[in-house]
Structure formats: C-alpha cells, structure tokens
C-alpha cells in the first residue's frame, strides 16, 4: 500500500492535555487495545453504531487475558468490564460469589509490572500495589477523556489583573529554580 488509511474519527478529541503533573501533548489518548467510537453526529458519512455515549471498541484478547489473570489470582470467577470513565478508573464488587471488576481501558496495555500490581490491588486490596497503580493512573491521565470539550483557551487577563502573571510570580517566590540553590 502506498499510503496510510486515515479515518476522520481517529483524530485526537478536544479536551485537556493531561491530568498528570507532566504534559504529554503528543501521547495517545487511547490504549492500543481500545478504540473510541465516533459520535455519529460529527461524521460526514452516515455510520450506524449502537446508541449510548461514549463507547469504545475493546481488543477482546487483551480483555480476556486480564480477566484470566484476575480469575487465577482470585481463585473464583471474575467478570471484567472495560470502561472509558472520567472519574472511577477501578471499581469492584462481589455479587453471588462472582467478583465484578470495571477498569479503565488504559490498563489493557499497561506494562506487566503495573498489571501485576493491578491484580494484587483488585483481588487482595494490597496497599503497596495501590501505590503502583495510582502512579500509573497519574502518569497516564492524558488518556482519560475530558468530560466536556474545551471550546476556547482559558483567559487569564482580567480587567485589573493577569492571573497567570501573578501565579508565575508566586510560584517563583515559593520554589526558586533548582540552579539558584
């Protein structure tokens, strides 16, 4: 093939760049194992998708592999659902002896170390594993879709004060540059 096939819905959606402390402007917002379904109202061509927003197509093999790891560690049946939530990245509930787990799609292609910690956290509630999982969520906050698209840049210049200039001045006073210490 001469060129790469591109879809109009494959572009990065509007929204925040990062929830993490570092900015990942060029990093992907979705995992390799999940694809967000486009909003049919914004497509040039009519496409039929099941109703409900937002939706993602999940790589079923990745989902099943993680579900299998959770079941082996739990020694009982585990039902895994993959979400695109904006607030709750992990939730679990026991119902009739079955552990029902809901995870954000970012965990499907997480490194093995993070997935091991995730399994320990979900099954046993291990505190050390929680720290690893929390760090991963913070580092991958850019993958969490914005709850509302950003329509215009934030204006910091008011009638009297420029809040960004004040913020920079205060942060410089509190924490001087590392090379000045």
C-alpha positions in Angstrom: 0.0 0.0 0.0 1.3 3.4 -0.9 -0.3 5.5 1.8 -1.8 5.0 5.2 -5.6 4.8 5.5 -6.9 7.5 7.8 -10.4 7.9 9.4 -11.8 11.2 10.3 -12.7 9.9 13.8 -9.1 8.8 14.5 -8.1 12.4 15.3 -7.4 13.2 19.0 -10.6 14.6 20.6 -10.7 18.0 22.1 -10.2 18.2 25.8 -7.5 18.5 28.4 -3.9 17.6 27.5 -3.1 16.0 30.8 -4.3 15.3 34.3 -0.8 14.3 35.3 1.9 16.7 36.5 3.8 16.2 33.3 2.4 17.3 29.9 2.1 14.6 27.2 0.9 16.6 24.3 1.9 14.0 21.7 1.0 10.9 23.6 -2.0 8.8 22.6 -5.3 9.3 24.5 -6.4 5.7 24.0 -4.6 2.5 24.6 -3.6 0.2 21.7 -6.3 -2.2 22.9 -9.2 0.2 22.7 -10.7 2.5 20.0 -13.3 5.1 20.8 -16.4 5.0 18.7 -17.0 8.4 17.0 -20.1 10.4 17.6 -22.2 9.8 14.5 -23.4 13.4 14.6 -19.9 14.6 13.7 -19.3 12.3 10.7 -19.5 13.3 7.1 -20.8 9.9 6.1 -23.7 8.2 8.0 -22.4 5.3 10.1 -24.6 3.1 12.2 -23.4 2.5 15.8 -25.3 1.3 18.8 -26.8 4.1 20.8 -25.2 5.5 24.0 -22.2 7.8 24.6 -19.3 7.4 24.9 -18.4 3.9 23.6 -15.2 2.1 22.9 -14.3 -1.0 21.0 -12.0 -3.1 23.1 -9.5 -5.7 22.0 -11.2 -8.7 23.3 -8.0 -10.7 23.6 -6.4 -8.2 25.9 -9.6 -8.0 28.0 -9.8 -11.8 28.3 -6.1 -12.1 29.2 -6.5 -9.6 32.0 -9.8 -11.3 33.1 -8.0 -14.6 33.2 -5.2 -13.2 35.4 -7.7 -11.8 37.8 -9.6 -15.1 37.9 -6.4 -17.1 38.6 -5.4 -14.8 41.4 -8.9 -14.7 42.9 -9.4 -18.5 42.6 -13.0 -17.8 41.5 -14.9 -16.4 38.6 -14.2 -12.7 37.7 -16.2 -10.7 35.2 -14.2 -7.8 33.7 -15.8 -4.8 32.1 -13.6 -2.2 30.3 -14.8 1.4 30.6 -13.9 4.9 29.4 -14.9 6.6 32.7 -13.6 10.0 33.7 -13.6 9.6 37.4 -13.5 6.0 38.6 -10.6 4.1 37.0 -11.1 0.9 39.0 -14.2 -0.4 40.7 -15.0 -3.9 42.1 -18.0 -5.6 43.6 -18.7 -9.1 44.8 -22.1 -10.5 43.8 -23.2 -14.1 44.4 -19.5 -15.2 44.8 -18.5 -13.5 41.5 -16.1 -10.6 41.5 -17.3 -8.0 39.1 -14.4 -5.6 38.1 -14.7 -2.4 36.0 -11.4 -1.0 34.7 -10.5 2.0 32.5 -9.1 0.9 29.1 -5.7 2.3 29.9 -4.9 -0.9 31.9 -5.3 -3.2 28.9 -1.9 -2.3 27.5 -0.2 -1.4 30.8 3.3 -2.9 31.5 3.4 -6.3 33.2 4.6 -4.7 36.5 1.5 -2.5 36.6 -0.8 -5.3 35.6 0.6 -7.5 38.4 0.1 -4.7 40.9 -3.4 -4.1 39.5 -4.3 -7.8 40.0 -2.9 -7.7 43.6 -4.8 -4.5 44.3 -8.2 -5.7 42.9 -8.0 -9.1 44.4 -6.3 -8.5 47.8 -6.5 -4.7 48.2 -2.7 -4.6 48.7 -1.6 -1.2 49.7 1.8 -1.3 48.0 0.1 -2.3 44.8 -2.2 0.6 45.2 0.7 3.0 45.1 2.0 1.5 41.8 -1.5 1.6 40.2 -2.0 5.1 41.4 1.2 6.3 39.9 0.3 4.7 36.6 -3.1 6.4 36.6 -1.4 9.7 37.3 1.2 9.3 34.6 -1.5 8.3 32.1 -4.0 10.9 33.0 -3.9 12.2 29.4 -5.7 9.0 28.3 -8.8 10.0 30.3 -11.2 11.7 28.1 -12.3 15.2 29.0 -15.8 15.3 30.5 -16.5 18.4 28.4 -14.6 19.5 25.3 -12.6 22.7 25.6 -14.2 25.2 23.3 -11.7 28.1 23.8 -8.4 28.7 25.6 -8.6 29.9 29.2 -8.2 33.7 29.5 -6.2 34.8 32.5 -6.1 38.5 31.8 -8.9 40.3 33.6 -9.9 43.9 33.7 -7.4 44.6 36.5 -5.1 41.7 36.9 -3.4 39.0 34.9 -3.8 35.8 37.0 -1.2 33.9 35.0 1.5 36.5 35.7 0.5 36.5 39.4 0.7 32.7 39.5 4.1 32.7 38.0 5.4 35.3 40.4 4.1 33.4 43.4 5.5 30.1 42.3 8.9 31.6 41.6 8.9 33.1 45.1 7.9 29.8 46.7 10.2 27.5 44.7 13.2 29.1 43.1 14.8 27.5 40.1 17.0 24.5 41.1 20.1 26.0 39.6 19.9 29.0 42.0 20.1 26.9 45.2 
